[in-house]
Amino acid sequence: MRQATKNIIWSNGHQLHFNNIVGSDNCFLYDSEGRKLIDLESGVWCTCLGHNNKRINSAIVAQINSITHTGFCYCNPQIDEAAKLVLDISGIENGKCEFLSSGSEAIEFGMRAARSATAKPLALTFSDSYFGAYGDAAMKDKSNWHIYNWLDCSCENPENGCIGECDSFRSIPFEKIGIFLFEPGSSSGLVRFPSKALIAKIYDNIKQDNGIVMVNEVTTGMGRTEKWFGFQHYNFIPDIVAIGKGIGNGYPVSLVVVSQNVADRLKESAFKYSQSHQNDPLGARIVKEVIDIIHDDGLLEKCCDKGSYLIEKLLELKTESSLVKEVRGRGLMIAIELKKNAQVIYEVLLKQGVIVAKRPNSEVLRLDPALTVEKSTLDIFLKILKNLVLE
């Protein structure tokens, strides 16, 4: 195992390839020897506005020179201002927000809130969902979760996996389920999108008895899929939204949005959650700036344009190469599934200065470039990839 330094535990499960990155600019990284790399993974899918974003940097400096951290009995106006913006883009009227530190924490907070707001014992989710590094949703204990494999059912001619017209779907014990936790597209990094028909049927079943619908937007949020949030490709408003990664553009801030209905239930149940970096003004200031930049620079529209361009070029490559099995994507969240050699191609891309994600135990390469990526940068990647898959 290669380490960044002899004093660091490199425990994230990923091989360290570059231990001397000292500079960055948008989608480019620079090492101590002056080598230039293209980062099409956005760090850990976090820097949605690019590395070293000057507006974000300025906002950080301004807030640091005011106040960065608050306590349990006092807060800063930034919290409420940022929360208002998040509620606006989520479409959740009269909701409430809680600012936290990581996507995993946001999901755990959301699940604790959901459990407090329903008496039913089970939560429902899909078998290919990923919900963070720890906690209730990460463990998915069979005693309080029902895991549904929407990719393996008997629906005839499904649009995209199950459409809720099969015995497998009909066997879901909705009478015991009070929560549906939905990951709208990431699919543990493999990028798959459940059909609108399936999600609508689950939503209706959950809401019939005032259940809770929660969405994990840690990966799919903040414009990644052409809309502010992945759930906005489906026709519903959730009760709880967990947001992370892109909301801080690399700074460790996350948050949870809850509807007025859920907020009222939490108040009735005297719900409590307490940690040291909760509702900190520095994180909230960065959240506000991220949203403002996406608004000001029209990045949702640009994501749509660049995503369509990249997917179109990859689909053209698929027709030319027998190695490319499938291209799946929405906006700038894209999976390239190969028939073989994904690990080899991943390693050659690294050697040629292009960073993408290689999904474990699969033949899938994943792309999550910043919304600010230039088409000329994408073209460099496409040219290198084409040479590799046509060999």
Residue, then its C-alpha position, 0 to 999 in steps of 0.5 A: m500500500r502506497q501512502a501519502t506520507k509515512n504518518i497517514i493511515w490510508s484506510n479508504g479502500h482505494q489505491l493511492h496513485f498520486n501523493n504529491i498533488v499541490g495545486s488545482d484549477n477547476c478540473f485540473l490538478y497539478d503535482s509538485e513536478g509540474r504535471k497536469l492531470i484532469d479530474l473527471e471525478s470531482g475529488v470524491w464527486c464533491t467539487c461540483l464547481g471545480h477545484n480552487n473556485k475563487r468565489i467559494n474561496s472569497a466567501i470562506v475568507a469573508q466568513i472566517n474573518s467574521i465567525t466560523h463556529t457557533g455553540f448550542c445556545y447561539c447562532n449566526p444569521q447565515i444559517d437561516e439565509a442558507a436554509k431559505l435558499v435550500l428550501d427554495i431549490s428543493g420545493i419544500e414549502n415551510g420546511k426546516c433545515e439542519f446543517l451537518s458535516s458529511g453526507s453519511e451524517a445527513i443520511e443518518f440524521g434523516m433516518r433518525a428523524a424518519r424513525s421518530a416520525t413513524a410507528k411502523p417498523l420497516a423502512l424500504t429501499f432498493s438492493d443497489s442503494y448506498f447510504g454512507a459509511y455508518g448508521d441505520a441506513a448503511m447497515k440495513d438490518k433485516s429486522n427493520w429494513h425491507i430490501y427490494n431488488w427492482l432489477d430482478c422481477s417478472c414485469e413484462n417489457p419493463e421500461n427500466g427494471c421493475i415497473g410495479e406490475c409483478d409478484s415481487f412488487r406485490s409481495i412488498p409488505f407496505e402495511k409494515i413499512g413507514i419509510f421509503l429511502f430513495e437514491p435517485g440514480s447513483s445505484s451504488g455508483l453504477v448509475r441506474f434510474p428506476s422507472k417513474a412508474l415504479i417510484a410513483k407506485i411506491y410513493d402512493n403506497i407509502k403516503q396512503d398511511n402518512g408514511i415518510v419518503m426520504v431521498n438521498e441526494v448526497t451524490t445526485g444533488m446540486g445540479r449533477t443530473e441537470k436539475w437541482f436534485g435527482f428526485q426532481h426527475y420524478n413527480f413528487i415532493p419528498d418529506i426528507v432530503a439528505i444533501g452532501k458532497g457538491i453542496g460544499n464544493g469540497y468543504p465538509v458540510s451537509l444538511v437535511v431538509v424536512s417538510q413542515n409535516v415532519a418538523d411538526r412530528l419531530k417537535e411532538s416527539a421531542f426529537k434531539y440530535s447533538q454534535s459539535h459541528q452542527n449549524d456552523p456559519l462557515g458551512a452555511r456560508i459556503v452552501k449559500e455561495v454554491i447555490d448563488i454560483i449555480h444560479d448566477d452562471g446558469l450551470l443547470e442549463k450548462c450541465c444539460d448541454k455538456g452532459s448531452y454532448l458527452i453522452e452523445k459522444l460516448l454513444e457514438l463510441k459505443t457504435e464503433s467499439s465492441l468493448v463498450k457495452e452500455v452508456r448510462g447517464r443523466g446530466l454529468m453523472i455518467a457510467i460507461e460499462l465495458k464488456k471487459n478490461a475496465q481496470v486496465i483502461y482505468e489504469v492507463l487513463l491514470k497514466q495518461g493524466v485522466i482521473v475517472a472512477k472505477r467501480p469495485n467488482s464491476e466493469v464500470l467507469r464512472l464520470d462526475p466532472a464539475l459542472t464547470v468543466e469545459k467541452s475542450t477538457l471533455d474532448i481530451f478525455l474522449k480522444i484518449l478513451k477512443n484510442l483505448v477502446l478501439e485498440 
